[in-house]
Amino acid sequence: MGEFEINLKLSEQPTDHQIKKLKSYFKNVPLSEILSGLKFASNRWVAKDAGILKVGRKSILQKEIHSVTVEQAQWRLKNWKMMIANYRRRGYSYPTISRIKKSLVLISKTKSKS
């Protein structure tokens, strides 16, 4: 197996640590894996730049429980089957829905005591 050299033009000056990491990746990781990883990173960058990157689960949870009052949390828990249907219509997974319920239970308990 021969050695090949690649010259790269970068938009910013890499640090010594970054250069070491790049050398390590190119030495230890197969080229096909590096290319698929770069494709993934490029697609993610384009989506992020366009503002269409899907939010993560934690952001979904924060969006659903942000500024929910005790009364709202209790109502949602009492009408949980309807809430599940709404969440599934929005495309949330069952683990995410379970985490939302767990957070609502905490809100209804902690805020009602104070």
Phi and psi restraints in degrees (range 20) as a CNS / XPLOR table:
assign (resid 1 and name C) (resid 2 and name N)
       (resid 2 and name CA) (resid 2 and name C) 1.0 -86.7 20.0 2
assign (resid 2 and name N) (resid 2 and name CA)
       (resid 2 and name C) (resid 3 and name N) 1.0 168.7 20.0 2
assign (resid 2 and name C) (resid 3 and name N)
       (resid 3 and name CA) (resid 3 and name C) 1.0 -104.6 20.0 2
assign (resid 3 and name N) (resid 3 and name CA)
       (resid 3 and name C) (resid 4 and name N) 1.0 142.3 20.0 2
assign (resid 3 and name C) (resid 4 and name N)
       (resid 4 and name CA) (resid 4 and name C) 1.0 -125.1 20.0 2
assign (resid 4 and name N) (resid 4 and name CA)
       (resid 4 and name C) (resid 5 and name N) 1.0 152.5 20.0 2
assign (resid 4 and name C) (resid 5 and name N)
       (resid 5 and name CA) (resid 5 and name C) 1.0 -118.0 20.0 2
assign (resid 5 and name N) (resid 5 and name CA)
       (resid 5 and name C) (resid 6 and name N) 1.0 137.1 20.0 2
assign (resid 5 and name C) (resid 6 and name N)
       (resid 6 and name CA) (resid 6 and name C) 1.0 -123.3 20.0 2
assign (resid 6 and name N) (resid 6 and name CA)
       (resid 6 and name C) (resid 7 and name N) 1.0 131.9 20.0 2
assign (resid 6 and name C) (resid 7 and name N)
       (resid 7 and name CA) (resid 7 and name C) 1.0 -103.2 20.0 2
assign (resid 7 and name N) (resid 7 and name CA)
       (resid 7 and name C) (resid 8 and name N) 1.0 132.9 20.0 2
assign (resid 7 and name C) (resid 8 and name N)
       (resid 8 and name CA) (resid 8 and name C) 1.0 -120.0 20.0 2
assign (resid 8 and name N) (resid 8 and name CA)
       (resid 8 and name C) (resid 9 and name N) 1.0 140.6 20.0 2
assign (resid 8 and name C) (resid 9 and name N)
       (resid 9 and name CA) (resid 9 and name C) 1.0 -103.7 20.0 2
assign (resid 9 and name N) (resid 9 and name CA)
       (resid 9 and name C) (resid 10 and name N) 1.0 119.8 20.0 2
assign (resid 9 and name C) (resid 10 and name N)
       (resid 10 and name CA) (resid 10 and name C) 1.0 -110.9 20.0 2
assign (resid 10 and name N) (resid 10 and name CA)
       (resid 10 and name C) (resid 11 and name N) 1.0 155.3 20.0 2
assign (resid 10 and name C) (resid 11 and name N)
       (resid 11 and name CA) (resid 11 and name C) 1.0 -80.0 20.0 2
assign (resid 11 and name N) (resid 11 and name CA)
       (resid 11 and name C) (resid 12 and name N) 1.0 -12.1 20.0 2
assign (resid 11 and name C) (resid 12 and name N)
       (resid 12 and name CA) (resid 12 and name C) 1.0 -144.1 20.0 2
assign (resid 12 and name N) (resid 12 and name CA)
       (resid 12 and name C) (resid 13 and name N) 1.0 160.6 20.0 2
assign (resid 12 and name C) (resid 13 and name N)
       (resid 13 and name CA) (resid 13 and name C) 1.0 -76.7 20.0 2
assign (resid 13 and name N) (resid 13 and name CA)
       (resid 13 and name C) (resid 14 and name N) 1.0 118.8 20.0 2
assign (resid 13 and name C) (resid 14 and name N)
       (resid 14 and name CA) (resid 14 and name C) 1.0 -74.9 20.0 2
assign (resid 14 and name N) (resid 14 and name CA)
       (resid 14 and name C) (resid 15 and name N) 1.0 149.6 20.0 2
assign (resid 14 and name C) (resid 15 and name N)
       (resid 15 and name CA) (resid 15 and name C) 1.0 -79.8 20.0 2
assign (resid 15 and name N) (resid 15 and name CA)
       (resid 15 and name C) (resid 16 and name N) 1.0 168.3 20.0 2
assign (resid 15 and name C) (resid 16 and name N)
       (resid 16 and name CA) (resid 16 and name C) 1.0 -61.0 20.0 2
assign (resid 16 and name N) (resid 16 and name CA)
       (resid 16 and name C) (resid 17 and name N) 1.0 -38.8 20.0 2
assign (resid 16 and name C) (resid 17 and name N)
       (resid 17 and name CA) (resid 17 and name C) 1.0 -63.2 20.0 2
assign (resid 17 and name N) (resid 17 and name CA)
       (resid 17 and name C) (resid 18 and name N) 1.0 -43.3 20.0 2
assign (resid 17 and name C) (resid 18 and name N)
       (resid 18 and name CA) (resid 18 and name C) 1.0 -64.6 20.0 2
assign (resid 18 and name N) (resid 18 and name CA)
       (resid 18 and name C) (resid 19 and name N) 1.0 -39.1 20.0 2
assign (resid 18 and name C) (resid 19 and name N)
       (resid 19 and name CA) (resid 19 and name C) 1.0 -63.9 20.0 2
assign (resid 19 and name N) (resid 19 and name CA)
       (resid 19 and name C) (resid 20 and name N) 1.0 -42.1 20.0 2
assign (resid 19 and name C) (resid 20 and name N)
       (resid 20 and name CA) (resid 20 and name C) 1.0 -60.8 20.0 2
assign (resid 20 and name N) (resid 20 and name CA)
       (resid 20 and name C) (resid 21 and name N) 1.0 -43.0 20.0 2
assign (resid 20 and name C) (resid 21 and name N)
       (resid 21 and name CA) (resid 21 and name C) 1.0 -63.3 20.0 2
assign (resid 21 and name N) (resid 21 and name CA)
       (resid 21 and name C) (resid 22 and name N) 1.0 -44.1 20.0 2
assign (resid 21 and name C) (resid 22 and name N)
       (resid 22 and name CA) (resid 22 and name C) 1.0 -60.6 20.0 2
assign (resid 22 and name N) (resid 22 and name CA)
       (resid 22 and name C) (resid 23 and name N) 1.0 -45.4 20.0 2
assign (resid 22 and name C) (resid 23 and name N)
       (resid 23 and name CA) (resid 23 and name C) 1.0 -60.7 20.0 2
assign (resid 23 and name N) (resid 23 and name CA)
       (resid 23 and name C) (resid 24 and name N) 1.0 -41.9 20.0 2
assign (resid 23 and name C) (resid 24 and name N)
       (resid 24 and name CA) (resid 24 and name C) 1.0 -63.4 20.0 2
assign (resid 24 and name N) (resid 24 and name CA)
       (resid 24 and name C) (resid 25 and name N) 1.0 -44.7 20.0 2
assign (resid 24 and name C) (resid 25 and name N)
       (resid 25 and name CA) (resid 25 and name C) 1.0 -61.0 20.0 2
assign (resid 25 and name N) (resid 25 and name CA)
       (resid 25 and name C) (resid 26 and name N) 1.0 -47.6 20.0 2
assign (resid 25 and name C) (resid 26 and name N)
       (resid 26 and name CA) (resid 26 and name C) 1.0 -68.0 20.0 2
assign (resid 26 and name N) (resid 26 and name CA)
       (resid 26 and name C) (resid 27 and name N) 1.0 -25.4 20.0 2
assign (resid 26 and name C) (resid 27 and name N)
       (resid 27 and name CA) (resid 27 and name C) 1.0 -79.8 20.0 2
assign (resid 27 and name N) (resid 27 and name CA)
       (resid 27 and name C) (resid 28 and name N) 1.0 -39.8 20.0 2
assign (resid 27 and name C) (resid 28 and name N)
       (resid 28 and name CA) (resid 28 and name C) 1.0 -100.8 20.0 2
assign (resid 28 and name N) (resid 28 and name CA)
       (resid 28 and name C) (resid 29 and name N) 1.0 -24.2 20.0 2
assign (resid 28 and name C) (resid 29 and name N)
       (resid 29 and name CA) (resid 29 and name C) 1.0 -102.4 20.0 2
assign (resid 29 and name N) (resid 29 and name CA)
       (resid 29 and name C) (resid 30 and name N) 1.0 136.6 20.0 2
assign (resid 29 and name C) (resid 30 and name N)
       (resid 30 and name CA) (resid 30 and name C) 1.0 -61.1 20.0 2
assign (resid 30 and name N) (resid 30 and name CA)
       (resid 30 and name C) (resid 31 and name N) 1.0 145.7 20.0 2
assign (resid 30 and name C) (resid 31 and name N)
       (resid 31 and name CA) (resid 31 and name C) 1.0 -57.4 20.0 2
assign (resid 31 and name N) (resid 31 and name CA)
       (resid 31 and name C) (resid 32 and name N) 1.0 -38.8 20.0 2
assign (resid 31 and name C) (resid 32 and name N)
       (resid 32 and name CA) (resid 32 and name C) 1.0 -62.7 20.0 2
assign (resid 32 and name N) (resid 32 and name CA)
       (resid 32 and name C) (resid 33 and name N) 1.0 -37.4 20.0 2
assign (resid 32 and name C) (resid 33 and name N)
       (resid 33 and name CA) (resid 33 and name C) 1.0 -69.8 20.0 2
assign (resid 33 and name N) (resid 33 and name CA)
       (resid 33 and name C) (resid 34 and name N) 1.0 -38.8 20.0 2
assign (resid 33 and name C) (resid 34 and name N)
       (resid 34 and name CA) (resid 34 and name C) 1.0 -63.1 20.0 2
assign (resid 34 and name N) (resid 34 and name CA)
       (resid 34 and name C) (resid 35 and name N) 1.0 -43.6 20.0 2
assign (resid 34 and name C) (resid 35 and name N)
       (resid 35 and name CA) (resid 35 and name C) 1.0 -64.9 20.0 2
assign (resid 35 and name N) (resid 35 and name CA)
       (resid 35 and name C) (resid 36 and name N) 1.0 -41.0 20.0 2
assign (resid 35 and name C) (resid 36 and name N)
       (resid 36 and name CA) (resid 36 and name C) 1.0 -67.7 20.0 2
assign (resid 36 and name N) (resid 36 and name CA)
       (resid 36 and name C) (resid 37 and name N) 1.0 -35.8 20.0 2
assign (resid 36 and name C) (resid 37 and name N)
       (resid 37 and name CA) (resid 37 and name C) 1.0 -66.4 20.0 2
assign (resid 37 and name N) (resid 37 and name CA)
       (resid 37 and name C) (resid 38 and name N) 1.0 -39.9 20.0 2
assign (resid 37 and name C) (resid 38 and name N)
       (resid 38 and name CA) (resid 38 and name C) 1.0 -67.5 20.0 2
assign (resid 38 and name N) (resid 38 and name CA)
       (resid 38 and name C) (resid 39 and name N) 1.0 -35.9 20.0 2
assign (resid 38 and name C) (resid 39 and name N)
       (resid 39 and name CA) (resid 39 and name C) 1.0 -63.7 20.0 2
assign (resid 39 and name N) (resid 39 and name CA)
       (resid 39 and name C) (resid 40 and name N) 1.0 -45.1 20.0 2
assign (resid 39 and name C) (resid 40 and name N)
       (resid 40 and name CA) (resid 40 and name C) 1.0 -59.0 20.0 2
assign (resid 40 and name N) (resid 40 and name CA)
       (resid 40 and name C) (resid 41 and name N) 1.0 -47.6 20.0 2
assign (resid 40 and name C) (resid 41 and name N)
       (resid 41 and name CA) (resid 41 and name C) 1.0 -62.6 20.0 2
assign (resid 41 and name N) (resid 41 and name CA)
       (resid 41 and name C) (resid 42 and name N) 1.0 -39.5 20.0 2
assign (resid 41 and name C) (resid 42 and name N)
       (resid 42 and name CA) (resid 42 and name C) 1.0 -65.0 20.0 2
assign (resid 42 and name N) (resid 42 and name CA)
       (resid 42 and name C) (resid 43 and name N) 1.0 -45.8 20.0 2
assign (resid 42 and name C) (resid 43 and name N)
       (resid 43 and name CA) (resid 43 and name C) 1.0 -62.1 20.0 2
assign (resid 43 and name N) (resid 43 and name CA)
       (resid 43 and name C) (resid 44 and name N) 1.0 -40.4 20.0 2
assign (resid 43 and name C) (resid 44 and name N)
       (resid 44 and name CA) (resid 44 and name C) 1.0 -64.9 20.0 2
assign (resid 44 and name N) (resid 44 and name CA)
       (resid 44 and name C) (resid 45 and name N) 1.0 -41.2 20.0 2
assign (resid 44 and name C) (resid 45 and name N)
       (resid 45 and name CA) (resid 45 and name C) 1.0 -63.3 20.0 2
assign (resid 45 and name N) (resid 45 and name CA)
       (resid 45 and name C) (resid 46 and name N) 1.0 -43.6 20.0 2
assign (resid 45 and name C) (resid 46 and name N)
       (resid 46 and name CA) (resid 46 and name C) 1.0 -62.8 20.0 2
assign (resid 46 and name N) (resid 46 and name CA)
       (resid 46 and name C) (resid 47 and name N) 1.0 -44.5 20.0 2
assign (resid 46 and name C) (resid 47 and name N)
       (resid 47 and name CA) (resid 47 and name C) 1.0 -64.4 20.0 2
assign (resid 47 and name N) (resid 47 and name CA)
       (resid 47 and name C) (resid 48 and name N) 1.0 -41.0 20.0 2
assign (resid 47 and name C) (resid 48 and name N)
       (resid 48 and name CA) (resid 48 and name C) 1.0 -65.6 20.0 2
assign (resid 48 and name N) (resid 48 and name CA)
       (resid 48 and name C) (resid 49 and name N) 1.0 -42.4 20.0 2
assign (resid 48 and name C) (resid 49 and name N)
       (resid 49 and name CA) (resid 49 and name C) 1.0 -64.9 20.0 2
assign (resid 49 and name N) (resid 49 and name CA)
       (resid 49 and name C) (resid 50 and name N) 1.0 -36.1 20.0 2
assign (resid 49 and name C) (resid 50 and name N)
       (resid 50 and name CA) (resid 50 and name C) 1.0 -81.0 20.0 2
assign (resid 50 and name N) (resid 50 and name CA)
       (resid 50 and name C) (resid 51 and name N) 1.0 -10.7 20.0 2
assign (resid 50 and name C) (resid 51 and name N)
       (resid 51 and name CA) (resid 51 and name C) 1.0 80.2 20.0 2
assign (resid 51 and name N) (resid 51 and name CA)
       (resid 51 and name C) (resid 52 and name N) 1.0 20.0 20.0 2
assign (resid 51 and name C) (resid 52 and name N)
       (resid 52 and name CA) (resid 52 and name C) 1.0 -112.5 20.0 2
assign (resid 52 and name N) (resid 52 and name CA)
       (resid 52 and name C) (resid 53 and name N) 1.0 11.6 20.0 2
assign (resid 52 and name C) (resid 53 and name N)
       (resid 53 and name CA) (resid 53 and name C) 1.0 -67.1 20.0 2
assign (resid 53 and name N) (resid 53 and name CA)
       (resid 53 and name C) (resid 54 and name N) 1.0 127.7 20.0 2
assign (resid 53 and name C) (resid 54 and name N)
       (resid 54 and name CA) (resid 54 and name C) 1.0 -66.3 20.0 2
assign (resid 54 and name N) (resid 54 and name CA)
       (resid 54 and name C) (resid 55 and name N) 1.0 141.1 20.0 2
assign (resid 54 and name C) (resid 55 and name N)
       (resid 55 and name CA) (resid 55 and name C) 1.0 -76.4 20.0 2
assign (resid 55 and name N) (resid 55 and name CA)
       (resid 55 and name C) (resid 56 and name N) 1.0 156.2 20.0 2
assign (resid 55 and name C) (resid 56 and name N)
       (resid 56 and name CA) (resid 56 and name C) 1.0 -79.9 20.0 2
assign (resid 56 and name N) (resid 56 and name CA)
       (resid 56 and name C) (resid 57 and name N) 1.0 173.6 20.0 2
assign (resid 56 and name C) (resid 57 and name N)
       (resid 57 and name CA) (resid 57 and name C) 1.0 -59.7 20.0 2
assign (resid 57 and name N) (resid 57 and name CA)
       (resid 57 and name C) (resid 58 and name N) 1.0 -40.8 20.0 2
assign (resid 57 and name C) (resid 58 and name N)
       (resid 58 and name CA) (resid 58 and name C) 1.0 -62.0 20.0 2
assign (resid 58 and name N) (resid 58 and name CA)
       (resid 58 and name C) (resid 59 and name N) 1.0 -39.4 20.0 2
assign (resid 58 and name C) (resid 59 and name N)
       (resid 59 and name CA) (resid 59 and name C) 1.0 -66.1 20.0 2
assign (resid 59 and name N) (resid 59 and name CA)
       (resid 59 and name C) (resid 60 and name N) 1.0 -38.1 20.0 2
assign (resid 59 and name C) (resid 60 and name N)
       (resid 60 and name CA) (resid 60 and name C) 1.0 -61.6 20.0 2
assign (resid 60 and name N) (resid 60 and name CA)
       (resid 60 and name C) (resid 61 and name N) 1.0 -44.6 20.0 2
assign (resid 60 and name C) (resid 61 and name N)
       (resid 61 and name CA) (resid 61 and name C) 1.0 -60.6 20.0 2
assign (resid 61 and name N) (resid 61 and name CA)
       (resid 61 and name C) (resid 62 and name N) 1.0 -46.4 20.0 2
assign (resid 61 and name C) (resid 62 and name N)
       (resid 62 and name CA) (resid 62 and name C) 1.0 -61.9 20.0 2
assign (resid 62 and name N) (resid 62 and name CA)
       (resid 62 and name C) (resid 63 and name N) 1.0 -39.0 20.0 2
assign (resid 62 and name C) (resid 63 and name N)
       (resid 63 and name CA) (resid 63 and name C) 1.0 -64.0 20.0 2
assign (resid 63 and name N) (resid 63 and name CA)
       (resid 63 and name C) (resid 64 and name N) 1.0 -38.9 20.0 2
assign (resid 63 and name C) (resid 64 and name N)
       (resid 64 and name CA) (resid 64 and name C) 1.0 -77.9 20.0 2
assign (resid 64 and name N) (resid 64 and name CA)
       (resid 64 and name C) (resid 65 and name N) 1.0 -30.4 20.0 2
assign (resid 64 and name C) (resid 65 and name N)
       (resid 65 and name CA) (resid 65 and name C) 1.0 -108.7 20.0 2
assign (resid 65 and name N) (resid 65 and name CA)
       (resid 65 and name C) (resid 66 and name N) 1.0 -2.9 20.0 2
assign (resid 65 and name C) (resid 66 and name N)
       (resid 66 and name CA) (resid 66 and name C) 1.0 -62.4 20.0 2
assign (resid 66 and name N) (resid 66 and name CA)
       (resid 66 and name C) (resid 67 and name N) 1.0 127.6 20.0 2
assign (resid 66 and name C) (resid 67 and name N)
       (resid 67 and name CA) (resid 67 and name C) 1.0 55.2 20.0 2
assign (resid 67 and name N) (resid 67 and name CA)
       (resid 67 and name C) (resid 68 and name N) 1.0 34.4 20.0 2
assign (resid 67 and name C) (resid 68 and name N)
       (resid 68 and name CA) (resid 68 and name C) 1.0 -83.7 20.0 2
assign (resid 68 and name N) (resid 68 and name CA)
       (resid 68 and name C) (resid 69 and name N) 1.0 128.3 20.0 2
assign (resid 68 and name C) (resid 69 and name N)
       (resid 69 and name CA) (resid 69 and name C) 1.0 -79.4 20.0 2
assign (resid 69 and name N) (resid 69 and name CA)
       (resid 69 and name C) (resid 70 and name N) 1.0 169.5 20.0 2
assign (resid 69 and name C) (resid 70 and name N)
       (resid 70 and name CA) (resid 70 and name C) 1.0 -60.6 20.0 2
assign (resid 70 and name N) (resid 70 and name CA)
       (resid 70 and name C) (resid 71 and name N) 1.0 -43.9 20.0 2
assign (resid 70 and name C) (resid 71 and name N)
       (resid 71 and name CA) (resid 71 and name C) 1.0 -63.1 20.0 2
assign (resid 71 and name N) (resid 71 and name CA)
       (resid 71 and name C) (resid 72 and name N) 1.0 -42.6 20.0 2
assign (resid 71 and name C) (resid 72 and name N)
       (resid 72 and name CA) (resid 72 and name C) 1.0 -64.1 20.0 2
assign (resid 72 and name N) (resid 72 and name CA)
       (resid 72 and name C) (resid 73 and name N) 1.0 -42.6 20.0 2
assign (resid 72 and name C) (resid 73 and name N)
       (resid 73 and name CA) (resid 73 and name C) 1.0 -62.4 20.0 2
assign (resid 73 and name N) (resid 73 and name CA)
       (resid 73 and name C) (resid 74 and name N) 1.0 -43.3 20.0 2
assign (resid 73 and name C) (resid 74 and name N)
       (resid 74 and name CA) (resid 74 and name C) 1.0 -65.7 20.0 2
assign (resid 74 and name N) (resid 74 and name CA)
       (resid 74 and name C) (resid 75 and name N) 1.0 -40.3 20.0 2
assign (resid 74 and name C) (resid 75 and name N)
       (resid 75 and name CA) (resid 75 and name C) 1.0 -63.6 20.0 2
assign (resid 75 and name N) (resid 75 and name CA)
       (resid 75 and name C) (resid 76 and name N) 1.0 -43.6 20.0 2
assign (resid 75 and name C) (resid 76 and name N)
       (resid 76 and name CA) (resid 76 and name C) 1.0 -62.3 20.0 2
assign (resid 76 and name N) (resid 76 and name CA)
       (resid 76 and name C) (resid 77 and name N) 1.0 -39.2 20.0 2
assign (resid 76 and name C) (resid 77 and name N)
       (resid 77 and name CA) (resid 77 and name C) 1.0 -69.0 20.0 2
assign (resid 77 and name N) (resid 77 and name CA)
       (resid 77 and name C) (resid 78 and name N) 1.0 -37.3 20.0 2
assign (resid 77 and name C) (resid 78 and name N)
       (resid 78 and name CA) (resid 78 and name C) 1.0 -66.9 20.0 2
assign (resid 78 and name N) (resid 78 and name CA)
       (resid 78 and name C) (resid 79 and name N) 1.0 -32.4 20.0 2
assign (resid 78 and name C) (resid 79 and name N)
       (resid 79 and name CA) (resid 79 and name C) 1.0 -108.6 20.0 2
assign (resid 79 and name N) (resid 79 and name CA)
       (resid 79 and name C) (resid 80 and name N) 1.0 44.6 20.0 2
assign (resid 79 and name C) (resid 80 and name N)
       (resid 80 and name CA) (resid 80 and name C) 1.0 -65.3 20.0 2
assign (resid 80 and name N) (resid 80 and name CA)
       (resid 80 and name C) (resid 81 and name N) 1.0 -37.2 20.0 2
assign (resid 80 and name C) (resid 81 and name N)
       (resid 81 and name CA) (resid 81 and name C) 1.0 -62.1 20.0 2
assign (resid 81 and name N) (resid 81 and name CA)
       (resid 81 and name C) (resid 82 and name N) 1.0 -38.7 20.0 2
assign (resid 81 and name C) (resid 82 and name N)
       (resid 82 and name CA) (resid 82 and name C) 1.0 -68.2 20.0 2
assign (resid 82 and name N) (resid 82 and name CA)
       (resid 82 and name C) (resid 83 and name N) 1.0 -37.7 20.0 2
assign (resid 82 and name C) (resid 83 and name N)
       (resid 83 and name CA) (resid 83 and name C) 1.0 -65.7 20.0 2
assign (resid 83 and name N) (resid 83 and name CA)
       (resid 83 and name C) (resid 84 and name N) 1.0 -39.9 20.0 2
assign (resid 83 and name C) (resid 84 and name N)
       (resid 84 and name CA) (resid 84 and name C) 1.0 -59.4 20.0 2
assign (resid 84 and name N) (resid 84 and name CA)
       (resid 84 and name C) (resid 85 and name N) 1.0 -44.5 20.0 2
assign (resid 84 and name C) (resid 85 and name N)
       (resid 85 and name CA) (resid 85 and name C) 1.0 -60.3 20.0 2
assign (resid 85 and name N) (resid 85 and name CA)
       (resid 85 and name C) (resid 86 and name N) 1.0 -42.2 20.0 2
assign (resid 85 and name C) (resid 86 and name N)
       (resid 86 and name CA) (resid 86 and name C) 1.0 -64.3 20.0 2
assign (resid 86 and name N) (resid 86 and name CA)
       (resid 86 and name C) (resid 87 and name N) 1.0 -43.8 20.0 2
assign (resid 86 and name C) (resid 87 and name N)
       (resid 87 and name CA) (resid 87 and name C) 1.0 -65.3 20.0 2
assign (resid 87 and name N) (resid 87 and name CA)
       (resid 87 and name C) (resid 88 and name N) 1.0 -40.1 20.0 2
assign (resid 87 and name C) (resid 88 and name N)
       (resid 88 and name CA) (resid 88 and name C) 1.0 -66.2 20.0 2
assign (resid 88 and name N) (resid 88 and name CA)
       (resid 88 and name C) (resid 89 and name N) 1.0 -36.4 20.0 2
assign (resid 88 and name C) (resid 89 and name N)
       (resid 89 and name CA) (resid 89 and name C) 1.0 -62.7 20.0 2
assign (resid 89 and name N) (resid 89 and name CA)
       (resid 89 and name C) (resid 90 and name N) 1.0 -32.9 20.0 2
assign (resid 89 and name C) (resid 90 and name N)
       (resid 90 and name CA) (resid 90 and name C) 1.0 -79.2 20.0 2
assign (resid 90 and name N) (resid 90 and name CA)
       (resid 90 and name C) (resid 91 and name N) 1.0 -7.7 20.0 2
assign (resid 90 and name C) (resid 91 and name N)
       (resid 91 and name CA) (resid 91 and name C) 1.0 93.2 20.0 2
assign (resid 91 and name N) (resid 91 and name CA)
       (resid 91 and name C) (resid 92 and name N) 1.0 13.5 20.0 2
assign (resid 91 and name C) (resid 92 and name N)
       (resid 92 and name CA) (resid 92 and name C) 1.0 -74.2 20.0 2
assign (resid 92 and name N) (resid 92 and name CA)
       (resid 92 and name C) (resid 93 and name N) 1.0 144.5 20.0 2
assign (resid 92 and name C) (resid 93 and name N)
       (resid 93 and name CA) (resid 93 and name C) 1.0 -80.0 20.0 2
assign (resid 93 and name N) (resid 93 and name CA)
       (resid 93 and name C) (resid 94 and name N) 1.0 162.8 20.0 2
assign (resid 93 and name C) (resid 94 and name N)
       (resid 94 and name CA) (resid 94 and name C) 1.0 -62.8 20.0 2
assign (resid 94 and name N) (resid 94 and name CA)
       (resid 94 and name C) (resid 95 and name N) 1.0 -39.1 20.0 2
assign (resid 94 and name C) (resid 95 and name N)
       (resid 95 and name CA) (resid 95 and name C) 1.0 -61.1 20.0 2
assign (resid 95 and name N) (resid 95 and name CA)
       (resid 95 and name C) (resid 96 and name N) 1.0 -37.6 20.0 2
assign (resid 95 and name C) (resid 96 and name N)
       (resid 96 and name CA) (resid 96 and name C) 1.0 -66.4 20.0 2
assign (resid 96 and name N) (resid 96 and name CA)
       (resid 96 and name C) (resid 97 and name N) 1.0 -43.1 20.0 2
assign (resid 96 and name C) (resid 97 and name N)
       (resid 97 and name CA) (resid 97 and name C) 1.0 -61.7 20.0 2
assign (resid 97 and name N) (resid 97 and name CA)
       (resid 97 and name C) (resid 98 and name N) 1.0 -40.2 20.0 2
assign (resid 97 and name C) (resid 98 and name N)
       (resid 98 and name CA) (resid 98 and name C) 1.0 -61.9 20.0 2
assign (resid 98 and name N) (resid 98 and name CA)
       (resid 98 and name C) (resid 99 and name N) 1.0 -40.5 20.0 2
assign (resid 98 and name C) (resid 99 and name N)
       (resid 99 and name CA) (resid 99 and name C) 1.0 -67.3 20.0 2
assign (resid 99 and name N) (resid 99 and name CA)
       (resid 99 and name C) (resid 100 and name N) 1.0 -36.2 20.0 2
assign (resid 99 and name C) (resid 100 and name N)
       (resid 100 and name CA) (resid 100 and name C) 1.0 -62.7 20.0 2
assign (resid 100 and name N) (resid 100 and name CA)
       (resid 100 and name C) (resid 101 and name N) 1.0 -45.2 20.0 2
assign (resid 100 and name C) (resid 101 and name N)
       (resid 101 and name CA) (resid 101 and name C) 1.0 -61.8 20.0 2
assign (resid 101 and name N) (resid 101 and name CA)
       (resid 101 and name C) (resid 102 and name N) 1.0 -43.3 20.0 2
assign (resid 101 and name C) (resid 102 and name N)
       (resid 102 and name CA) (resid 102 and name C) 1.0 -58.9 20.0 2
assign (resid 102 and name N) (resid 102 and name CA)
       (resid 102 and name C) (resid 103 and name N) 1.0 -42.4 20.0 2
assign (resid 102 and name C) (resid 103 and name N)
       (resid 103 and name CA) (resid 103 and name C) 1.0 -67.3 20.0 2
assign (resid 103 and name N) (resid 103 and name CA)
       (resid 103 and name C) (resid 104 and name N) 1.0 -39.7 20.0 2
assign (resid 103 and name C) (resid 104 and name N)
       (resid 104 and name CA) (resid 104 and name C) 1.0 -64.8 20.0 2
assign (resid 104 and name N) (resid 104 and name CA)
       (resid 104 and name C) (resid 105 and name N) 1.0 -38.4 20.0 2
assign (resid 104 and name C) (resid 105 and name N)
       (resid 105 and name CA) (resid 105 and name C) 1.0 -62.1 20.0 2
assign (resid 105 and name N) (resid 105 and name CA)
       (resid 105 and name C) (resid 106 and name N) 1.0 -43.6 20.0 2
assign (resid 105 and name C) (resid 106 and name N)
       (resid 106 and name CA) (resid 106 and name C) 1.0 -62.3 20.0 2
assign (resid 106 and name N) (resid 106 and name CA)
       (resid 106 and name C) (resid 107 and name N) 1.0 -42.0 20.0 2
assign (resid 106 and name C) (resid 107 and name N)
       (resid 107 and name CA) (resid 107 and name C) 1.0 -64.0 20.0 2
assign (resid 107 and name N) (resid 107 and name CA)
       (resid 107 and name C) (resid 108 and name N) 1.0 -44.4 20.0 2
assign (resid 107 and name C) (resid 108 and name N)
       (resid 108 and name CA) (resid 108 and name C) 1.0 -66.8 20.0 2
assign (resid 108 and name N) (resid 108 and name CA)
       (resid 108 and name C) (resid 109 and name N) 1.0 -31.9 20.0 2
assign (resid 108 and name C) (resid 109 and name N)
       (resid 109 and name CA) (resid 109 and name C) 1.0 -80.4 20.0 2
assign (resid 109 and name N) (resid 109 and name CA)
       (resid 109 and name C) (resid 110 and name N) 1.0 -51.0 20.0 2
assign (resid 109 and name C) (resid 110 and name N)
       (resid 110 and name CA) (resid 110 and name C) 1.0 -69.3 20.0 2
assign (resid 110 and name N) (resid 110 and name CA)
       (resid 110 and name C) (resid 111 and name N) 1.0 -40.4 20.0 2
assign (resid 110 and name C) (resid 111 and name N)
       (resid 111 and name CA) (resid 111 and name C) 1.0 -78.7 20.0 2
assign (resid 111 and name N) (resid 111 and name CA)
       (resid 111 and name C) (resid 112 and name N) 1.0 -25.7 20.0 2
assign (resid 111 and name C) (resid 112 and name N)
       (resid 112 and name CA) (resid 112 and name C) 1.0 -75.2 20.0 2
assign (resid 112 and name N) (resid 112 and name CA)
       (resid 112 and name C) (resid 113 and name N) 1.0 -23.7 20.0 2
assign (resid 112 and name C) (resid 113 and name N)
       (resid 113 and name CA) (resid 113 and name C) 1.0 -74.6 20.0 2
assign (resid 113 and name N) (resid 113 and name CA)
       (resid 113 and name C) (resid 114 and name N) 1.0 -31.0 20.0 2
